[in-house]
Amino acid sequence: MGHSAHARRAAAPRLHGFGLAWRNTAIPVLPPSGRADQGADANRFLANGENRQELRNLWPAFTFDLLGWKAPPAVHGAQHKRQRQILSGCLGLGALQRVVGRADSMTQKHVEVWWRNGERISVVKIVRNYSFHVAFSLLLGTEGEKTLSRMEGLFRAWARGLSGLPVNLPGTSFRKAMKARDQLRQHIDSVIRQRQQGAAGDSHDSEELLSQLILARDEHGCALSVEELRDVTLFIVFAAYETAATTLTFALKFIEDNPSCHHRLLQEHKAIASQKRAGERMSWADITSMRYTWAVLQETLRLRPPALGGVKETLKDIQYDGYTIPKGWKILFTMAATHQNDEYFRNSSDFDPSRFEIGKLQKERLSPFSFVAFGIGPHICKGIDFARMSMSLYIHHLILGKFRWTSLEPNEKISWCLPMLTLSKGYPILISACNTSLCL
């Protein structure tokens, strides 16, 4: 779709020419008649409409052939509520407190292997490698570099199918993605069976999240089916691989471009490290104490949301702002409508993590539904804390390693590689040791 700013400019004539309703056949997930809603009030309308079951989340149908028809985006109503209840517990703070030490160890090892003085690396490549390995290991307990590398190769082939044409013919990316999907499912199903056989014991102390998903029950005492477990697991890994990796990549780019941000991060992480004993692993309390780090990540999400937006479908005729939106119409929402709008964020084009610091948030409250990086309505991302943990740990070890990194493509463009935002050349960098006063 090109650069995000270009995409917004391209849409503007349609929006101005037709008001909020327009006809567009260029976007395949939209019908000839559709509607674009902009602003915090419109975001609130979408969230409330989905809660009232007047709207539903909509993805292109072929994506569920790859993701699975029991994945969180594919289910609605009572079935989605049930999944959401279970995921809230299994990806919540209690569960993450048990795995943060292991995640910390994996992150430290990754930084030691990849980040070395004088090395030239692709940030997009290594951050995706990190995000996949952490998610796959913590969810499934899969270990061993050989197995993880094989799974990552399958996952890359699978993910490419989401951005290509859904043509299931020999040699196409979609056919290769379907084959990769089958092999990933076989591995996940095998692990599920192993965990189910050992699920009679108490798993509350388990350091792998799949066992907790297997034993979790909804309010009626019902567990997730094997198909649900498989599709939910694959979707969580996808979210980590694409969205968390994309956010972390752009955060590192912003840190490179803003030395004062790097310096503040160093001070924060040195203070945290000074309170730890030799060899002591990070805790969830340490993650929550990384307040400026979280502000940097939220500001990155504001300026560079991994996804352009989303689409909702009307389940009946609904009224909004004097318009009747007919049943079956699709409503497009974009993050940029509020994220990069001075009405909601002062000097919205500037990178300014301080706008998300607690003191400033208390003084200058965000308008409700203006920051929607994690989605809108009941399908809002349930992996927020998981993503926060993995991204914060990465920045922690990278900053304490006293590295500086310099882009080898300073004019590299931002592009949409559907369904995600990316840097067109993979963000190649040169790593150097930081011996200046900024790193002391």
N, C-alpha and C positions, 0 to 999 in steps of 0.2 A: 504493500500500500504506500510505500515511500516514507519519507520523513514525517513524523507526527505533526509538525507544524504545517507541512504541505497538505497533509490529509485534512486538517481542520480548515485550511484556506479553501480547499477544493469543495468541502461540504457547505461552506458559508453561503455561496450564491443560491443553493437549493433552499437553505433555511430562510434566507431573506426573501427569496422569490415566492415561496409558498407558505410563509409563516412557519408554524410548527408541523403542518402536514405537508407531505411531499410525495412525489412519485419517483421511484428510483429502481432501475433494474440492474444496476451495476454491482450491487452487493448480493451474493447468492443466497444469504440467509434471510433476505428481506423479500416480501412479495412486491408486485408492481405498486401496490399502495402501502404506505407505511407512515410512521410518525417518529420524529426525533424530539425528545424532551430534554430540556436543559435547565440547570439550576437546582439549588438545594430543595426547593419546594417540590419540584418534579421528582427528585430522588425519593423524597418522603412519600409522595403519591405512589411510586412504584413499589416501595417497601410495604406500605399499608395494603396496597391492592393485592400483592402476593399473599400476605398474611390472611386476607379475606377470601382468598382463592378466586379472585377476579382475574388474576394474571398468573402466568407460570413462567419459570425460567426456560429459555429456549437455546438449544445448541443445534447445529446441523445434524441430521439424523445419522450420517455416516460416521460421525465421531464416536457414537456409542457402539458401533460395530468394533471399534478399536478399544475404547475405554471400558465397555461393558454396559449392559442395560440395567445393571443394579448399582452402578456408580452413583455417587451423590448427585451430580448434575442431572442424571437421567430420571430420578424418582421425584415424586411430588406428594403433597397431601400427607395422609397418615403414615405412609411408608417413609417419606422423607423425615417427618417428625421423629419417627422411631430411630432411624439412623442417626439423626442429629443428637438425640439424647445419649445414645451409646458413644458416639464420637466425642461428645463434650467431656465425657469421663475419661476415655482412653487417650485423648490428646490434651487433657487438662493438666493443671499444675501438679496434681498428685502423681500422675503417671510420669510426667517429665522430670520431676524431682528424682525419680529412681534411675533415669537414664542420662542425666546431665553429666555425671562423672565420666561415663563411657564416651559420650559425645566429645567431651573436653579432651580425652586422650586421643581420639581419632583425629581431632582438629590439629592438635599439637604435632602429631606425626605427619599429617599432610603438609603443614607449613614447613617443617624441617626438611621434607623430601623435595618440595617444589620451589620454595623460596630461598634461593642462594645467591650470594653476591656475584654479579657478572652474568647471571643467566638471562636468557631471552625466552619469554613464555607468552602464550596466549591466555589472557585472563578468562575469557569466555570458556575456553576448553577446560582449564584446570578447576575453575569454580563449579562448572557443571559436574566434573568428575567428583569433586568433594561433596556436592549436594546429593548426588546419587548415592555415593558410598555410605554417607551418614544415614540417609533415609532408609536405604535398603537394609543396612545392618541393624539399625535400631528397631525397625518394624519387624523384620523377619529373622533377625539373629544370624544372618548369612555372614560368614567371615571367610578370609582367605583371598589374597589378591587375585589369584587366577579365576576363582569363581565370580568374584565381583566384577572383574574386567569383562568376563564373558557376558554376564548379565547386563552390564552397561552397553556393550556392543549391540545386544539384542534390543535394549531400550532405545538406543539412538535410532535404529532402523524402524522401530515401532513409532517413535515420536515424529519421524519424517512423514509418516503417512497422514498425520493430522494436518499438515500444511500443504499437501499436494492434492491433485484431483482424485476423487474417489473412484478410480477406474480399476477394477479388480481383474486385470489381465496380466499374463506373464511378463516379467521385466519391469512393471510399473512400481513406483515407490509404495503404492497402496497394497499391492499383492505382497511385496516384501514385508510391509508393516504387519499384514495379517498373519504371515508365517511367524514373524518375530513375536506377535501377540500370543500365538498358540504355544510357543516355547516358554515364554514368560509365565503364562498361565499354568503350564505343566509344573514349573518350578514352584510357583506359589501354592498350587494345590498340594504338592508333595509336602511342603513345609506345614501347611494347614493340617494335613492328616497326622503328621508327626506331633504337632502341638496338641491336637485333640486327644491323641492317645495318652499324652502325659498331663492332661488338664484336670485329672482327678485330684491332684494335690493343690496346695494353696499357692496361687500365682501372684499374690499381692506384692511379693517382693521381686517379681520377675523384672529383669533388665531388658526385656524385649517386648515391644508393644503388641505384637500379634496375639500372644497368649492372653493379654488383657482384653483384646477385642473378642477372642473366642469365649471367654468366661463372662463377658459383660451381658447384662440383661436389660431390657426396656422396662417400662413401668408395669407391664403385664407379665413379666418374668420370661419373655421370649428372647432367644438369642438370634444373632445374625446367621443366615444360612451360609453354606459353603460358597455359593455363588456370590452372595453379598460380601463375604469376607474377602474373596479374591478380587472383586471389582473395586471395593473400597481401598484395599491395599494398593492396587495398581494406580488408582487415582491419587492417593496421597503421595506416592513416589513421583508421579507425574508433576504434581503441584510443587514438590520440592525441587525437582530437576529443572523445571521451567521458571516458575515464578520466584522462588527464593534465590536461585542462581542468577536470574536476571537482575533482581534488586541488588544483590551483593556486588555484581559486576559494576553497575552504575554507581553504587556507593563508593567503590574504590576509585572510580574515575573522578567523582566529586572530591574525594579526599586528596587525590593527586593535584587537582586544580586549585585547592584551597589550603595552603600551608597552615593557616591559623586553625583550621578544623583539625588537621593532623596533630598540631601541638596540643589542642584541648583534649583530643582523644588520648594522647600519650599521658597527659597528666591524670586523666581519669583511670586509665588502666594501670599505671604505676601505683596509684593509691590502693587499688584493689589487690594487686600482687603483693604489696608490702604487708598486707594483713594475713597472707597465707603462709603456712609452714612449708618447708622444702618438700616437694613431692605431693602436696595436698591438692586434690582436684577441686575444680570449680563446683559451686553449689547453685541452686536456683536463686538463693539470696544474692549471690554474686551477679547473676544475670540481671536481676531487677535493679541492682545498684549501678548498672551501666546506663545511667539515665541519658547522658549526652550521646552515647552510642545509639540508643534507641531513637533519640531525636534526629540524628543523622539518617538513620534508616527510614524513618517516617517522612522526612523531607525528601529523601530519594524517591520514595513511593509516590509522593505528591507530584514531583516533577517528571518522573519516569515510571509511571505505573506499568507493570509488565504487560497488561492487556489494554487494548484501546477502550474497551467498555463492555457492554453486554446487550442482550436482546431479551425482552419479555414478550409473551404472546397473550392477547386478551382472550379470556374464556367466555366472555359475554360482552354485550354493549356496556360501555362505562363512560362516565362523564368526567371531564377534567377541564377546568378553566374555560367553560363555555363551549367546549367541543364534545361531540359524541364520537368516541373511538369504537368502531364496530368490532364485533366478535371476530376473532381470527386475525386481526391486524397485529403487526409486530411493532414494538416500541424499542427504539435504540437509545441507550444512554451512554454517554462518554464521560470518562473521568475528568478530562480537560475542561469540561463545561464549568466545573467549580474549582478544580485544583489550580488551574491557570487563569483565574479570574480575580481581578483586584477587588471585586466586591466582597470576596470571601477571604482572600489572602493578600495582605498589603504587599506591594511590589512582588507580585506573584511569579514573575519570571526569574527572580533572584534565588540563589541557593542560600537559605538562611535557616539552619537547624534550630536556632534559638526560638523560632516560632512554636516549636513543639516541646520546649522545656516547661517543666511544671509551673514555675513561677509566672511565666508569660501566658501559659494557657489559662491560669487562674485569673489573670488580669484581663486578657483579651480572649474571651471564650470563643471557641470555634462555633460557627453556626451549625446546628444539627444537620446531618446529611450533606455537609460540604466536603468532608474527607471520606471518600468511599473507595479507597484503594483495595479493600478486602471484599468488595461487592456490596450489593444492596438486597435487603430482605432476608428471608429465612435461609437462602442459599449462600449467605455470607461465609467466607472461609473459616473453617473450624481449626485450621492448622496455624493460626496466627502465632501462638506461643511456641510451637515447634519451630517455625521459621525464625522467630526472634531469637530463640536459643542458638540455632546453628549459625546464623549470621553474626550474632554478637560474639560468639566464641571465635569465629574466624578473624574478626577485626581485632579481638583481644590478643591473640597469638601473633598476628601480623604486626600490630603496632609495637608490642613488646619485643619483637625480633629486631627492632630498630632498622627497618628497611625503608628505603625510598624507591619509588618506581616511576619511570618516565615513559610515556607513550611513544612508541616508534612510528605512530601514525597520528600526529597531533590534529590533523584535519579530518579524521575518520568520521563518517556520517552515521547517524542513527537511522535505522530502517526497521520496517515491520516484516519479520519473518513469521507469518501467521502460524500460530495464534499469538505470538509474543513479540515484544520489542527487543531489539538487539543492536549491537555495534557491528557495522557492515564487514569489518576486517578482523573481528575477533578480539579487538583490543590488545594488540601485541605490545609488550613492555620490556624495558631493560631494568633489571633489579640492581640496586646498589646499596651498600652499607651507608647508614646515615650517621655521620660523625659530627654534624653541626649542632649548634645550640638548640635547634628545634627538637632534637632527639635526646636531649640530656635532661 
